[in-house]
Amino acid sequence: MKFPNGKMAGFAAVTLACSLALAGCGAGNGGGSGDEGSSSKKTAVTFIPKNLGNPYFDTSDKGGEKAVKEYGGTYSQVGPQEGSPDAQVQYIDTEAQKHTSAIVLSANDPKALCDSIGNAQKAGTKVVTFDADTSPDCRDIFVNQATADGIAKVEVDMIADQIGDSGEVAILSASANATNQNAWIDLMKKDLAANHPKIKLVDVVYGNDDDQTSFDKTAALLQKHPNLKGIISPTTVGIAAAARYLSTSNKKGKVAITGLGTPNQMRKYVEDGTVKEFALWNPEDLGYLAAYTAKALVDGDISGKEGDKYKAGKLGEFTVGSDATVLLGDPFKFNKDNIGKFNF
């Protein structure tokens, strides 16, 4: 959604305020210190995570701060203590009143924030969602961390590498009706059949994203399939529970466990050799890319149109895809060599 007339009005108001006050403008989060087209104007970017005090968002927003400092903008982070859309609304409204150059938002609801986002856009603020999107029609661009294809492929590649591309494997999923989990499992099945003929998927079980249930399902898998060589768990609860079981089992070092997890929950299992490698995505890179995306929008280098290209610092060039979406890339692999660098 674009509101060029509102944007100009917003900047005109800020310019008038500066003329009257003769001080203070351009020193805070607001975007008004001179003409919109002035090359000397700093890009003010405010990150609004789902909630503050969350190590995941502390990491992603650290990446955003790094990017903003690289291009000479001003960075800030605001947000609620608890994740709710109502709590985020006030922060979006405040940034709109300041005519902040851009907001980078992890949305707590796809619809509930749209009115506030629209008001921010009318005030001239660009809105980038990342990590969790709103409806595509009420933001400028969504920076997506990974695709279903990418998530499925990296999990299959990791288990294949860890078991020598041969043997029996099983999947420990979340709930049987989890849409994203089922999509990943279907893609993993296709990848295994097409590219790993010596790997046999012998079972798919569901831990319902409950630690104890996932722990028990792991024990049952190993008892039912004595020749099992690997377990894929595409859920952070499942992989941690499976690793916990394996870490004290005589199957430790004999059965590989991989999937999607976070460094803090998996660190001890990587360090003690229970887990060789698992994946998620690098939230610091996600925040870094989102900040550069905001800059490209503010500068007019991109508009959100499919095919728009721009550069994002150390991450290189990116292209806007359908529904004004930018993809960070493949999931990030965590192992003993790099897990100590992350805290989320």
Summary of the structure (lengths in Angstrom):
residues: 344
radius of gyration: 22.8
end to end distance: 33.4
largest distance: 78.8
contacts: 1229
relative contact order: 0.14
helix: 44%
strand: 19%
